[in-house]
């Protein structure tokens, strides 16, 4: 059916293809090993308030939205406060976990997933490295560290507070250095 010349060309093409595959196939399987290892720094916790279950485990769950007068008086909920309550984000049975919309429980180190459920556009930008802070290597085999939303935004009051501007720089005098 094929001439010997065609058969030789076909055999050489198959060998070339096999060589290329044998060279690049291992790279496909080793790439995840060489890929960047991403870490999330743990979110900042208020001293004496975490773990939450140290107090809440023995308390009855009260789902009623109310002003917190006894504990957590330093927490002011200014985060969609007309629509949100503590148990919209914190799990009622295990306060050391956050609860996603679908009911999945996550650790505080994954809080970015919870924030992303309502703030999808910002979450997308955060994942792309446009919003938020990352440290470490951006290419190669180094480690990157992502800072979570709660490192810059108080989850209960996420808007940045007004910052008092620094004074203007001092102008040098004409006789400076003489």
C-alpha positions in Angstrom: 0.0 0.0 0.0 2.8 2.5 1.0 6.1 2.7 -0.8 9.2 2.0 1.3 10.0 5.7 1.1 6.6 6.6 2.4 6.8 4.0 5.1 10.2 5.3 6.2 8.9 8.9 6.4 5.9 7.7 8.4 8.1 5.8 10.8 10.4 8.8 11.2 7.4 11.1 11.9 6.1 8.7 14.5 9.5 8.5 16.1 9.7 12.3 16.2 6.3 12.6 17.7 7.1 10.0 20.3 10.3 11.8 21.1 8.5 15.1 21.6 5.9 13.5 23.8 8.5 11.7 25.8 10.3 15.0 26.4 7.2 17.1 27.3 4.9 14.6 29.0 7.0 14.4 32.2 6.9 18.2 32.4 3.1 18.1 32.5 3.2 15.9 35.6 6.1 17.7 37.3 4.7 21.2 36.7 2.5 21.1 39.8 5.5 20.2 41.9 7.4 23.1 40.4 4.5 25.4 40.7 4.3 28.2 43.2 3.1 27.2 46.7 0.6 29.7 47.8 0.0 30.4 51.5 -2.5 32.6 53.3 -1.4 34.4 56.3 -3.9 33.8 59.2 -6.3 36.7 59.6 -5.7 39.0 62.5 -7.7 38.0 65.6 -8.6 40.2 68.5 -6.7 39.0 71.5 -9.0 37.3 74.0 -11.8 36.8 71.5 -10.6 33.7 69.6 -11.3 30.9 69.8 -15.0 31.9 69.8 -16.2 28.5 71.0 -14.4 29.0 74.3 -17.5 31.1 75.3 -20.1 30.2 72.7 -20.0 26.4 73.0 -21.9 26.6 76.3 -24.3 29.4 75.2 -27.7 28.9 73.6 -27.9 30.1 70.0 -29.8 33.4 69.7 -30.5 34.2 66.1 -32.4 37.4 66.9 -30.7 40.5 65.5 -30.0 42.8 68.4 -27.5 45.3 69.9 -24.7 43.4 71.6 -24.6 44.9 75.1 -22.8 42.3 77.2 -20.0 40.9 75.1 -18.4 42.2 71.9 -19.4 45.8 72.8 -16.4 46.9 70.8 -17.8 45.3 67.6 -20.0 47.7 65.6 -21.7 46.0 62.7 -21.4 48.5 59.8 -21.4 45.9 57.0 -24.8 45.9 55.3 -26.1 46.2 58.8 -29.8 46.5 57.7 -29.5 43.1 56.0 -26.8 41.2 57.9 -26.4 39.6 61.3 -23.5 37.7 62.9 -24.9 34.3 62.0 -25.0 35.2 58.3 -21.2 34.7 58.3 -20.4 32.8 61.5 -21.7 29.3 62.0 -24.2 29.0 64.8 -23.0 25.7 66.1 -19.3 26.1 65.6 -18.3 29.8 66.0 -14.7 29.0 65.1 -15.9 28.4 61.5 -17.4 30.6 58.9 -20.4 29.5 56.9 -20.7 29.9 53.1 -24.0 30.5 51.4 -24.3 26.8 50.5 -23.7 25.8 54.1 -20.1 24.7 53.7 -18.1 25.5 56.8 -14.6 27.0 56.3 -11.8 28.1 58.5 -11.0 31.8 59.1 -7.9 31.3 56.9 -10.3 30.8 54.0 -12.3 34.0 54.8 -11.6 35.3 51.3 -14.1 32.7 50.0 -16.8 34.1 52.2 -16.1 37.7 51.2 -16.1 36.7 47.6 -19.7 35.5 47.8 -20.9 39.1 48.0 -17.9 41.0 46.7 -17.3 39.0 43.5 -15.6 41.7 41.5 -13.2 42.6 44.2 -12.6 38.9 44.9 -11.7 38.4 41.2 -9.3 41.3 41.4 -7.8 39.9 44.6 -7.2 36.5 43.0 -5.6 38.2 40.0 -3.3 40.2 42.3 -4.8 43.6 41.5 -6.5 44.2 44.9 -4.8 43.4 48.2 -1.3 42.5 49.1 0.9 39.6 48.1 4.5 39.0 49.0 7.0 36.6 47.6 7.7 35.3 44.1 5.3 35.9 41.2 7.1 33.5 38.8 9.2 30.5 39.3 9.3 28.1 42.2 9.2 30.5 45.1 6.5 30.9 47.7 3.8 33.6 47.6 1.9 34.8 50.6 -1.6 36.3 50.1 -2.9 38.7 52.7 -6.6 38.1 53.4 -9.4 40.7 53.3 -9.4 41.0 57.1 -5.8 42.1 57.1 -6.9 45.5 55.6 -10.6 45.6 56.2 -12.4 45.0 59.5 -15.0 42.4 58.5 -17.6 44.1 60.8 -16.7 47.6 59.5 -14.9 47.2 56.2 -14.7 50.8 55.0 -11.4 52.4 55.6 -11.5 54.9 58.3 -10.4 58.5 57.5 -6.7 59.0 57.8 -5.3 62.2 59.1 -2.9 63.6 56.4 0.7 63.9 57.2 2.1 67.5 57.5 3.7 68.9 54.4 7.5 68.5 54.0 9.7 71.2 55.4 11.2 73.5 52.8 15.0 73.8 53.0 16.3 77.2 53.9 18.6 79.1 51.5 21.5 79.0 54.0 21.1 75.2 54.4 24.5 73.5 54.4 26.6 76.7 54.6 
